[in-house]
């Protein structure tokens, strides 16, 4: 019966895999951890141009105060997540493995700007115009929290020659282990609905769909019961299929529309926002609260207390792991994100950013790479690729440094989901080679 139900649920048509869910922290309520003694806030936390720093060493700042102001169209403001005194403004290592300018703040009392509404009261009246909503989202520095960290005000600024009929709120969270979005839906459901209405008003969408994979029945049932009061917002349960959370895959599953190669969701009349982003939009528009904190999952097979924390931006990974019981003795690797698309962290001092969805601690025995063998031309990587690419061919082009041919084979369409590497019987690090090839193509494009 369950199998038959799964078959009837919507999903995308190309590829996909079924890695174990491992949602160890799914029942862990969102907790706030104690304020750290200091935070290190990177100014480059989004796609686009870094903002311009407007504070100096020795300045006293409050929670919510602007530290760096956006520069150009695709950029985002950065705010202080704590109150205290500005220390060094220097290049520091972040979770990307590179050094970027960051602002260190020594924490004192928790002193917030007066205009920020910190109450738990729900505000469901939306008296703002589309332009006013977009302005408030821009001022609050809201970016996409599903991974890409694209400035949300840019996505909401619909070109005059385009229209949006359907808004999709992405509550899929298909990456194994991560549960931050799941908990937001369970603990902040009304804010999600009001946030969805705000996004509809901003984009002009007449309909919205909150999409949730079928392994989150509690969230589906809760939001479905609330949706009766919101006639233009539907809840859609989707078949469990990785990487269903990708924008293209989600649009195809829900609307049977295909975003063209090199195109954007707006090209097919839709916009996709993550549920965490939707909550931040609610906070920005209704509460005047900038994006200074977010929910982060800390988990792993040996973690003593798999958790979901509401974390101030700039808090160190070390502080977060300590709140979840510390680093297990058998830890071999610590990942920023999930096991499929996340990247290893070099230093536990790196800060949590707007794009940090989870910290995964993997036991050493699970980090060993098996011996790599020659490609056996089985075609499994092609079968599972959700973008319809030929991963084994892209590997050959990347290794041969044939950037022009790789670009012609749509290597930049790769969403880096890792499905190809997951199924390869020869243990080939296919995604590593493709990432290298994408880097070559981008260098040639810059030239």
N, C-alpha and C positions, 0 to 999 in steps of 0.2 A: 504493500500500500504506500509506504514512504517513498519507495523507488518510483512508483507511478506518479506520485505528487511531484517529485523532483523533475520528472520528465516534462511535466506540464508548465513548470516555472520558466520564465524567460531567461535567456542568457545570450551572449554574443556567439557568432557562428564560426569564426575561425580560431582554431587552436585552443590553447588553454590546458591547464594541468590541475591536479588535486593534491597539493602538498598537505601534510597533517596540519590541522588548525592550531593545536598547542596554545589555546587561549587560556593560559594558566591564571591570568589576572582578571578574567571576565566578571567575577563576582566581587572584586575588590572595589569598594566605594572610593570616590575621589577624595584624597586627603591633601591638606596643606602642610608642607614641611616648615620647620622653623626658619626664620630669616637667616641667611648666611652672614658671615662677618664682612664679606665683600662680594661684589659681583664684577664680572668682566663682560661688558656689553659690546659685541662686535657691531660696527656700523654697516657692514655689508651682510645683510641677512635675507636678501631677496634677489631675484633675477633683475638685471638692468644696471643702472648707474648707482654707485654708492652715494649716499647723502653727504651733505657738507656739515662737518662738526661745528657747533656754535657755542660750545662751552670750553673752558680752559681749566688747567690744573689748579686746584685750590678752590674752585667754585663750589658753593653749597647748592644741592639740588633736592627736589621733592619728588615723590612718587607721581608719575604721569607727566613730568616736565620734559619738553623736547630737548634732546641732546644733539641730534643731527637732523637737518632739514632736507627734504627730497630735492634732487637736482635733475631737471629734465622731466620728460613724460613718464618713462618707466623707471620709477624710483619710489622710495618709501621713507617716511619719517621714522626716526628711532627715538624712543622715550626712555626715561629712567624708570626702572622697575622697583627702585628703592629710594630712600632718602638718605642723604649723607654728603660726604665731601669727595669731589673728583680727585682721583690720584693720577696715575700715569695715563697718558694717551699715547699708545705705542702699538707697534705691530706684534700681535700674539698669535700663537698657533690655535686654529679652530678645528672643528670636526672634519673639515675638508682635507686636512693634512697640510694646508698652506697657512702662511702668516698674513693676517689682515689687520687693519687699524681697529683698535678696540679701546673702550673707555672703562677704566677701573674706578669703581666707587666704593669707598669704605662706608659701611652701613652704620647709621645711627638709629634714631627712633623711626617708626613707620609713619611718616608724615605725608599725607596725600594732598594733592591740589583740591581746593574747595569745590570746584565745579564737577568733580567726579562723584557720581551717585553710587555709594557702596552698599545701599540697602538691598535686601532680597526681594523687594516688591516687584512684581511683574508690571511692566508698562506696555500695554498693548495698543494704545492710541498712537498713530503714526502721522503727525501733522506736517511732515516735511515733503517738499517736492522732490522729484527725481534728482535734480541738480543739487539740492541741499543735502540729500542722502550721500551722493557721491563725494561731495566736499567733506562731509563729516568722516566718511570712511578713509579718505585721503589724509586728512589731518590726524586720524588715529593710527596711521601706519599699518593698516590691516593688509595682510598678504595671505595667499593661499596656504592652508595648513595641511594639505594633502601630500606635500612633498616638493612641489615645484617652487613654492614661495613667490608666485607672481603677484605683483601689487594689485589688490582687489579693485581699487578705484579705476584702474586702466581697463580691466575686464568689464566693469560696469558701464564704461563710457561707450555706448553703442554708436557706431558710425551712422550718419544720416541716411545712407543708402541701404542700411540693413535693419531687419526687425527680428525680435525674439518672441516666439510664441510659447515656448516651454522652458521653464527653469528646472534643472535637475539638481537636487541636493544629494550629495554622495555620502551615504552612510554605509557603504559596502564593507570597507576595512577588510579587504581580502588577504592582506599580508599576514602570514602566520605570526602568532604570539601577540601582536598589537591589539589593544582593547580600549584605547583612549576615546575613540569616536563612539564605540559601543556605550561606554559609561556616560558620555555627554548626553546621548539620546535618552538614557534611562534617568539621569539626574537633572537634566535641564530641558525637558521636552517642550515646555511652553515657550521658553526662550527660542528654541529652534523654530517653532511655528511662527512666532512674531518676526524672527530674523528672516525667515523665508518670505513672509509678506513684504518686509522691507526690500528684499532683493527683487521681488516681483515688481514693486512700485518703481524701483530704480531702473529696471530694464524694460518695463512695459510688457512683461510676460503675462499672459492671461491664465496660465496653468502652471502648476508646479508638481513635481513628483519627488518624494523622498524615497530613495532606493536603498534597500537593506537586504543583505544576503540572508538566506533562509536558516542559517545557523545561529541567528540572533532572534529567536522567537519572542523573548521577553520584550525586546525593543519594538518588534513588529506589532505585537499585541497592544502595547502601551500607546504607541503613536497612532495606531489605527483607531483606538477608542477616542483619542483626542481629535482626530481628523474630522469627525462628524461636525465639529463646530467651525471647520475651515473648508467650505465647499469647493474651493478651487485648488486645494492641496490634497493629492492622493498619496497613499503609502503603497509601494510596490515591493513585494517579496521576490527576490531573484534566486535562481539556482546557484548553488555554491560552485564557483568556478574561478580559478585564478588565471589572469589578472583582471577580474571584473571591475575593479576600481579605476582602471584607466578610462580617461574621458571618452575616447573613441569607442571602446568596448561597451561602456555604459550607455552611450547614445544609441549604439546599434541594438543593444539588448532591449532597451525601453521603447525606442521610437522607430526602429528599423531604418535608420538613416545612416549613411556612411560619410564620414568626414573625409574629404579628398586628401590625397598625399600633399603634404606641405600646407594644408589648410587648417582652419580652426573651427571649433563648434559653432561659432556665429555664422559660418558659411552654410550651415544646415538649420539655422533658426533656433539655436538653443545655446544656453550658457550652463556650465556646471560649476557648482561650489561645494566644497567639503563641509560636513556638519560642524567641524571645529571652526572653520572660517565663518559659517553662518552664525554661530554663537558669538564670535568676536564682532561681527557686524551689528548684532543686537546690542552688545555692550557699548560699542562705539556710538551708535545712533541714539539709543534710548538712555544710556547711562553716562555718556561722555567719557567713557573709559578707553584709553588707547590700548593697543596690543602690547601689554607689559607682562602677561603671564599666559600660560597655556597648559593643557593637560598632557602629561607625558607618562607612558607606560614604562615601568622598570621590571624586567622579567627574565626568565631563563630556567632551564631544568633544575638547576641546583640553588637558585635564589631562595633564601629562607622565607621571604615575604614578597611574593610577586604583587606589585602595587600599581595604582594609577594616582599620580600626584598633580596637583595644581601648582605649577612651578613658576617663579619669577624669572623672566629672561635674564640671562647672565649668570645664573647659578651654575656652579661647576658640576660636571658629571660625577665627580667624587662625592660631593654632598648628597646628590640624589641617590647614588648607590648605597651610601651609608644609611639613608632613611629606609631602604628596603632590606636592611640586614647585613650589608657589607658584601665585599667580593668573595664568593665561594672559593675554597682552596683549589678546586679542580678547574677553575676558569682558564681557558686557553685563548679566548678572544672576546673583546667587547665591541659590540656593533652599534653604530648610530643608525637607528631604523630597525627594519625587520631582516630576517635571514635571506630573503630573496633579492631585495634591492638596496639594503643597507650597506654601509661601508665601515671598515674597522677603524677604531679610534686609537690614536698613537699615545695619547696622554690623558689621564683622568682629570687634568686641570682644565680641559677644554670646556667652554660654556654651552649651556642650553640656549638655543636660538628659537626664533619664531617657526622654523621649519622642523624642529626636533619632535618627532612623534613617539619615539621610544628608544630605550637603551636595553639592548639584549646581551646577556652574559652567556656565552656558549662554553660548555665544558671542553677541555683540551682534546678529549677523545673524538669529539665531533668536528674538530677544526682541521684534522689531518686531511691533506689532499691525497686521494688515491693515485696510483701510478697512471700516467697518461699514455694512451695507446693511439695508434693511427686511426683516422676516420675510416669506418667500415661502410660508408655510404648507405646507412640504414634508412635515412630520411626522417628519423623521429624528430629532429630539430625543426624540420619544415612542417611536420604535422602539428606541432604544438605552438608554432609562432603565431601569436594573435594578430600580427600585422601582415601576415601572408608573405613574409620574406623567406630567403633561402640562406639561413645562418651559416651553413658550411661553406657556401660560395663566398659570403662576406668575409669569413675568416681567411680564405685564400687570398682575397684581394687586399685585406689589411696586412697580412704577412708579406705580401709582395709590394706593399706601399703603392698600390694602384689606386690612388685617391679618386681620379676621374671616373674610373669604372665603378668603384664602390659607391660614388655619389649617384651614378646612373642606375645602380641597382637599389637605390633608395635606402642606403645605410642609415641616413639621418632619420628615417621613419622608425627605427628601432627604439622601443620605449624602455629598453634595458630591464625587462621584467625578470630575466634569468631563466625562463622556462626551458630554453634550449640547453643550457648547461645542466639543468636539473635532470633531463631525460637522457643525456648522452651516455651510451654504454661504454664509450672509450674514455670517459672521465676527462674529456677535453674542456678547458676553460673557455668555452666559446664566447661568452659575454665579455671576458677580459680582452680578447682579440678584437671584438666588435667595437668596444669602447675606444681602443687604440686606433682603429680605423676611422671612427667618427672624429677623433681628434685630428687625424691627418686631413680629413676633408674640410674641417672648419679652418685649419691653418691655410689651406689652399684658397678657401673662400675669402679670407682676410687679405691674402696677397692680391 
